[in-house]
Amino acid sequence: MTHTVCFLPGDGIGPEVTSAARQVIEATGVDIEWVNLPAGAAALEFCGNVLPERTIASIAGHGIALKGPVTTPIGRGYESVNVRLRTRLNLYAAIRPVCTLPGIKTRYDNMDLLIIRENTEGLCSCTENEIVTDVIQSLKVATATASTLIAHFAFDQAVQQGRKKVTVLHKADIMKKSHGLFLRCARKAYAAYADRLGYEELIIDHGCAQLVKDPSQFDVLLLENFYGDIISNLVAGFVGGLGVVPGANIGKNVAIFEPVHGSALDIARKGIANPLACILSGAMMLDHLDENAAATKIRNACHQVLVEANPENLTRDIGGTGGTEQFTQAIIRAMT
């Protein structure tokens, strides 16, 4: 079977890590027809728009994409491409599996967390305006529809993956209406899963303290958009950083798979970027396409290369002396 997948290389190190992931995916033997599409700063330069309408239309039509990181200006400039994709395509769920990897020494051992984040509402939806000069209003929107949808998604994922417990992290002690709504929707949705899953709620301040103290007490974390963004990146640091953690943004009819790190302009085109997060995102994509054997093959090969710990095959951020191409080829060899 041939799969058609949209391919967005992105900015900075994006073309390097997405090329690596594409090589690894193709080496599994899965037949994929790639549709190359512009997005980000490169698209602005050549198309006059950071997110051309044809890119959105193509992803919506094909239903799946592998995407590299894109540059988002800090405190100025154009709106986040990631936010626009999520809102335009209603990619309501962000998934971040955060697992300890062999050969990468970290503070915690045997971590296996699944972070589920609502992806379209709240402060991260970038609804802001300037009321008068130097007075800015950021609007936080929460709806029962989106809150219920993400709650059911989290519980479904937990059941499908054989998880034991879902923990909702919230700030309903202060944001009583918006986070209160989020909790009410989660509780109502949980009623259909109570015989299969444990459930708890923690104020996020206390939840962060407990995460740092002992992350093994958690299994699946469910959060609204803004806090979900922060916590998913924080927890990635427990297992080696954003360079080793995959990610996906899921909607009813569309899914985009991407590494969660930035475009790292300072090391772009130097051949030293770690492609692991993008390669593992590609494995998640293959699972989504029901190419589970190929996805498992990629993960096993990644683990093998990490366990062997040959410095020449590993990038510098994980203790090696090699670069993007050396790591990529080592994974491809490990699959044969």
Stockholm file with secondary structure:
# STOCKHOLM 1.0

chainA/1-336         MTHTVCFLPGDGIGPEVTSAARQVIEATGVDIEWVNLPAGAAALEFCGNVLPERTIASIAGHGIALKGPVTTPIGRGYESVNVRLRTRLNLYAAIRPVCTLPGIKTRYDNMDLLIIRENTEGLCSCTENEIVTDVIQSLKVATATASTLIAHFAFDQAVQQGRKKVTVLHKADIMKKSHGLFLRCARKAYAAYADRLGYEELIIDHGCAQLVKDPSQFDVLLLENFYGDIISNLVAGFVGGLGVVPGANIGKNVAIFEPVHGSALDIARKGIANPLACILSGAMMLDHLDENAAATKIRNACHQVLVEANPENLTRDIGGTGGTEQFTQAIIRAMT
#=GR chainA/1-336 SS CEEEEEEECCSTTHHHHHHHHHHHHHHTTCEEEEEECCCSHHHHHHHSSSSCHHHHHHHHHHCEEEECCCCCCSSSSSCCHHHHHHHHTTCCEEEEEEECCTTCCCSSSSCEEEEEEECSSSGGGCCEEEEETTEEEECCCCCHHHHHHHHHHHHHHHHHTTCCEEEEEECTTTSTTHHHHHHHHHHHHHTTTTTTCEEEEEEHHHHHHHHHHCGGGCSEEEECHHHHHHHHHHHHGGGTCGGGCCCEEECSSCEEECCSSCCCGGGTTTTCCCCHHHHHHHHHHHHHTTCHHHHHHHHHHHHHHHHHCCGGGSBGGGTCSBCHHHHHHHHHHHHC
#=GC SS_cons         CEEEEEEECCSTTHHHHHHHHHHHHHHTTCEEEEEECCCSHHHHHHHSSSSCHHHHHHHHHHCEEEECCCCCCSSSSSCCHHHHHHHHTTCCEEEEEEECCTTCCCSSSSCEEEEEEECSSSGGGCCEEEEETTEEEECCCCCHHHHHHHHHHHHHHHHHTTCCEEEEEECTTTSTTHHHHHHHHHHHHHTTTTTTCEEEEEEHHHHHHHHHHCGGGCSEEEECHHHHHHHHHHHHGGGTCGGGCCCEEECSSCEEECCSSCCCGGGTTTTCCCCHHHHHHHHHHHHHTTCHHHHHHHHHHHHHHHHHCCGGGSBGGGTCSBCHHHHHHHHHHHHC
//
